[in-house]
Amino acid sequence: MSNNSQIVNFFKNQTIFLTGGTGLIGKLLVEKLLRTSFDVKKIYILVRAKHGKNCQQRFDHFFNNSCFEKINQENKSKVSFISGDCRKPDLGLKSEDVDILKTETTCIIHAAANVNFR
């Protein structure tokens, strides 16, 4: 994607709050943002504890996915996980995380979905 693409220009200096960032669509979106929108400021990803792993443990393994092989460490440092859960009131966020998101977020992308079809 060229540096003067409308999409790249839109995400320049944006702080993004992303739900569903650990799913397939979310990971691909994060990879694309980090690879093509070099000037994205920050990406906060809402993450819930899952399979006995807390938010930090899930973050530690997030970039092990092969889709992130071309992403440099500097761009990876733009990503932070925030503990929460879309199924809970107020996304299950702590008040200090709500304050961070209120002050810093300039773009919200909701990509979370219920994938349990039983």
N, C-alpha and C positions, 0 to 999 in steps of 0.2 A: 504494500500500500504506500503510495507516495506521501511525502511529508506535507504536501499541501492538500491532501484529501480532506473533505469536509468532516469525515469521521475523526481523523487524527486531530484536526483543529478543534473539534468539539470537546474531545477529552483532554486537551492541553490544560494543565494546571487544575484539573478536576480531582476532587477527593470523592471516591466512589464507595457507597455502601451496597454490598452485594449479598443477597440471600441465595441459597442454593449453590454456593461457590465450590462445594466439594463434590457435586454431582458431575456427570459427564458434560452437560452443556456449560455449567459454571466453570469447570476447569478449562475448557476450550476457550471460553470468553476471557478468563484471566490470562491465559497464555497469549491470546491475540492482542489484548490490551498491552501487556508487558513487551511484546515483541514489536508492535507497530506504533504504539502511542508512547514514545519515549518520555514525553513530558507529562504523563499522568502523574499526579502528585502522590496519591495514596489510594490503596484499595483495602477497605475494611470488609472482611467476610464474616457473616454471622454463622457460627458453628455450634452445634449441640454435641454433648457427650454421646458417644455411640460405641457399641460393642466393647464396653469397659474402658474406653479411652476418653480422657478428658480433652478439652479444647487445645491445650498446649501439646499434648501427645499427638493429636491429629495434625496440628500445624507442623510438628517436627517431621512428619511423613508426607506432607502435602506435595512438596516439590520432587519427591522420588518418582513421580509419574513420568513416563517417557515423553509426554507432550511438552515438558518443561526443559528438555535437553539444550535447546538453543537460547535459553534465557540466562543472562549474566547475573551474577550475585548482586550487583548494584540495583538492578530492577527487581529482583526477588525481595530485596529489603523494603520495597514499597508496599508489601502485603502484610497485613496484620489480621489475626483472627480475633473475633469478639464472641465471647461465650453467650449463647442464647438459644431460643427455640421458637420457631414460627408458630407452634401450636399453643404457646402460652400467652397470657395477657401481656401487653407491652413487649412482645417478643422475648420475654424472660430475661430482659436486660437488667444489669445492675445500674443504679442511678448514675454512677460516675461514667459508665459507658454511654448512657443516654446523653449525658452532657457533652461528651466528646463528639458523638455523632451529630448532635444538634449544632454544635459550633463549627465543625469541620466539613461535614458532608455537603457536597454541591450537586451530587447526582446519585439517584437510587435506582438500582436494577434488581427487580424481584424475579429470581429464576428458581426459587424453591418450588417443589412440587411433591405431592403425595404419590409415591411410586408403588405403594402396596395396594394392589387391585383385588384383594381377597374380600 
